């Protein structure tokens, strides 16, 4: 394969959200019952796309998920892949136990291989930049208070109030004013 063909098979996609699966596949076994891949094994990042958003170069590797209506492409990540944080600084890869099940917003630099049988076939990640852990959909909020979690919160008082006075204009009500019409 010449340098020109190789260059055409390298791609980058940015700001995609993917689910990390760091468990060994075993047919008929639920994902939660599978063992975690060892540190030298391959993990997968499944990225969902709307049909119109799938880059043409990887469309052949996409498969439709009927329930969500999204097309998913599996990106294969081997131990030699380089990992970067949101500031583009090289970082050490997290352990497979930590990565498994995470939802990440990432930038991917990857190769596309077209093989048959036992030859490499699919999208193989060279570098991955983690922009954000999307497993937690919330952002920090200024002015929040977590004292209630430590039992320090002030409990609201529930002092009885005179409902007649509370609903009226402050004047004393007669029985006729407060009695029910039925």
C-alpha positions as CSV (number, residue, x, y, z in Angstrom):
1,X,0.0,0.0,0.0
2,X,1.5,3.3,-1.1
3,X,1.8,6.5,1.1
4,X,-1.1,8.1,-0.9
5,X,-3.5,5.3,-0.1
6,X,-2.5,5.2,3.5
7,X,-3.0,8.9,3.9
8,X,-6.5,8.5,2.5
9,X,-7.4,6.0,5.1
10,X,-6.5,8.3,8.1
11,X,-9.4,10.4,9.4
12,X,-10.3,12.6,12.2
13,X,-13.7,13.3,13.7
14,X,-14.4,15.8,16.4
15,X,-16.9,16.2,19.2
16,X,-18.6,12.9,19.0
17,X,-20.2,11.1,21.9
18,X,-19.3,7.4,22.5
19,X,-19.9,4.6,24.9
20,X,-16.8,2.7,26.1
21,X,-17.1,-1.1,26.2
22,X,-14.1,-2.7,27.9
23,X,-15.6,-6.1,28.3
24,X,-14.7,-9.3,26.4
25,X,-17.5,-10.2,24.0
26,X,-19.1,-13.6,24.5
27,X,-22.1,-14.6,22.5
28,X,-25.2,-15.1,24.5
29,X,-23.7,-13.5,27.6
30,X,-25.2,-10.2,28.9
31,X,-22.7,-7.4,28.9
32,X,-22.9,-7.1,32.7
33,X,-21.7,-10.7,33.1
34,X,-18.7,-10.4,30.8
35,X,-15.2,-10.0,32.1
36,X,-13.1,-6.8,31.7
37,X,-10.5,-6.9,29.0
38,X,-6.9,-7.1,30.3
39,X,-4.7,-4.0,30.0
40,X,-3.2,-5.4,26.7
41,X,-6.5,-6.0,25.1
42,X,-8.7,-4.1,22.7
43,X,-11.6,-1.9,24.0
44,X,-14.4,-0.4,21.9
45,X,-15.9,3.0,21.6
46,X,-19.4,2.9,20.1
47,X,-20.4,6.3,18.6
48,X,-24.0,7.0,17.5
49,X,-24.8,9.1,14.5
50,X,-28.0,10.3,12.8
51,X,-28.0,8.8,9.3
52,X,-27.3,12.1,7.6
53,X,-24.3,12.8,9.9
54,X,-22.3,9.6,9.3
55,X,-19.1,10.5,7.4
56,X,-19.1,8.8,4.0
57,X,-15.8,7.1,4.7
58,X,-17.1,5.1,7.6
59,X,-20.7,4.6,6.6
60,X,-20.0,1.0,5.6
61,X,-19.1,0.2,9.2
62,X,-22.3,1.7,10.7
63,X,-25.1,-0.5,11.9
64,X,-28.7,0.7,12.7
65,X,-29.9,0.3,16.3
66,X,-33.7,-0.2,15.8
67,X,-34.8,1.1,19.2
68,X,-32.9,4.4,19.1
69,X,-33.0,4.9,15.3
70,X,-29.3,5.8,15.4
71,X,-26.5,4.4,13.4
72,X,-23.5,3.2,15.5
73,X,-19.9,2.8,14.4
74,X,-17.5,0.9,16.7
75,X,-14.0,2.4,17.0
76,X,-11.4,-0.2,18.1
77,X,-8.9,1.1,20.6
78,X,-5.7,-0.9,21.2
79,X,-3.2,-0.3,24.0
80,X,-0.8,1.6,21.7
81,X,-3.4,4.4,21.1
82,X,-2.4,7.8,22.5
83,X,-4.7,9.5,25.0
84,X,-5.1,13.3,25.4
85,X,-7.1,15.5,27.8
86,X,-9.2,18.4,26.8
87,X,-6.1,20.7,26.8
88,X,-4.4,18.5,24.2
89,X,-1.9,17.3,26.8
90,X,-0.8,13.6,26.6
91,X,-2.2,11.6,29.5
92,X,-2.0,8.0,30.7
93,X,-4.9,5.8,29.7
94,X,-7.3,5.1,32.5
95,X,-7.7,1.4,33.5
96,X,-10.2,-0.7,31.6
97,X,-12.2,-1.0,34.8
98,X,-12.5,2.8,35.0
99,X,-13.3,3.3,31.3
100,X,-15.9,0.6,31.0
101,X,-19.4,2.0,30.7
102,X,-18.3,5.6,30.5
103,X,-19.9,8.0,28.0
104,X,-17.3,10.3,26.6
105,X,-17.3,13.3,24.2
106,X,-14.1,12.8,22.2
107,X,-12.0,13.8,19.2
108,X,-10.7,10.7,17.3
109,X,-7.8,10.3,15.0
110,X,-8.2,6.8,13.4
111,X,-7.3,4.6,10.5
112,X,-9.8,2.8,8.3
113,X,-9.0,-0.7,7.3
114,X,-10.8,-2.8,4.7
115,X,-10.0,-6.4,5.2
116,X,-11.7,-9.8,5.0
117,X,-11.6,-12.8,7.2
118,X,-8.9,-12.4,9.8
119,X,-7.5,-9.2,8.3
120,X,-8.1,-5.9,10.1
121,X,-11.5,-4.4,9.1
122,X,-13.1,-1.3,10.6
123,X,-12.0,1.9,12.4
124,X,-8.8,1.7,14.5
125,X,-8.0,4.6,16.8
126,X,-4.5,6.1,16.7
127,X,-5.3,8.9,19.2
128,X,-8.2,9.9,21.4
129,X,-8.8,13.2,23.0
130,X,-11.3,13.2,25.9
131,X,-13.2,16.5,25.8
132,X,-15.6,15.6,28.5
133,X,-17.0,12.8,30.6
134,X,-20.6,12.7,29.4
135,X,-21.6,10.0,31.9
136,X,-22.8,12.8,34.2
137,X,-25.1,15.1,32.2
138,X,-24.9,17.9,34.8
139,X,-22.7,20.9,35.1
140,X,-21.5,22.6,38.3
141,X,-23.9,25.3,39.4
142,X,-22.7,28.5,41.2
143,X,-24.4,29.2,44.5
144,X,-25.4,25.6,45.2
145,X,-25.5,24.2,48.7
146,X,-24.7,20.6,49.7
147,X,-25.1,21.1,53.4
148,X,-28.3,19.0,53.3
149,X,-26.1,16.0,52.4
150,X,-24.1,16.3,55.6
151,X,-27.1,16.8,57.8
152,X,-26.3,20.5,58.4
153,X,-29.3,21.9,56.7
154,X,-31.7,24.0,58.6
155,X,-35.0,22.1,58.8
156,X,-38.1,24.1,57.8
157,X,-40.3,24.9,60.8
158,X,-43.9,23.8,60.5
159,X,-45.6,26.2,63.0
160,X,-49.4,26.0,62.9
161,X,-51.0,29.1,61.5
162,X,-54.5,30.4,61.7
163,X,-55.8,29.6,58.2
164,X,-58.7,32.0,58.6
165,X,-56.3,34.9,59.2
166,X,-53.9,33.6,56.6
167,X,-56.6,33.6,53.9
168,X,-58.4,36.8,54.9
169,X,-57.6,40.4,55.1
170,X,-56.7,40.4,58.7
171,X,-60.2,41.1,60.0
172,X,-61.8,38.5,62.3
173,X,-64.2,36.3,60.3
174,X,-67.6,35.3,61.6
175,X,-68.9,31.8,61.5
176,X,-71.0,32.7,58.5
177,X,-67.9,33.8,56.6
178,X,-66.0,30.6,57.4
179,X,-68.8,28.0,57.2
180,X,-69.0,25.7,54.2
181,X,-72.0,26.4,51.8
182,X,-73.3,22.8,51.8
